[in-house]
Amino acid sequence: MFCPNCGSKNGIEQNYCRGCGLKLDAIVEAVADQFPSKEYAALQRRNERFEKLGVFSLSVAGFIGLALLLFKAAEYKVILFGPDVILWSAIGALIGFLLLSVVFFNYTKLFSKGRNLPADDGQTPDVVTAKLIEDRPADYVSSVTENTTSKLHTPRERRIG
């Protein structure tokens, strides 16, 4: 149950709110008929559990289908190109990904020569951070309501006399 005063989450068995100290006894009694029954809550938990199991089984089925597809592709490669094609394909993929990782690790060093980037030598630069920011005078900005009271209508005074 959530506290109607501060919104913090409290248990039904608590007498006072943990966030603001509001007495919750009367509130629990007022909303007791709105809580789901124990049977309905158990049914909801069971439905959520079955949904999670359904998502898991669908994921496993998708993984198995993908593995079968890759296996069939590898089998046709063996039939078309001979038994050594899988070994040489794996070696080529290994070399390709190693070269790609070297390029990614050295990307900033290879392609940022024209830019003035600070060198990362492990030392922090000697910058003085103890001084205050200089205090510049601010430009005056007029208010939206400035000089607008002269246009207000005022009631005329009545003269008795």
Residue pairs with C-beta under 8 A, 6 or more apart in sequence:
1 9
1 10
1 11
1 12
1 24
1 27
1 28
1 31
2 8
2 9
2 10
3 9
3 10
3 17
3 19
3 20
3 22
3 24
4 22
4 27
5 17
5 19
5 20
5 22
6 17
6 19
6 20
6 22
7 19
8 17
8 18
8 19
8 20
10 17
10 18
10 19
10 24
12 28
12 35
14 24
15 23
15 24
15 25
16 22
16 23
16 24
17 24
36 44
74 86
77 85
77 86
77 89
78 85
78 86
103 110
108 117
118 125
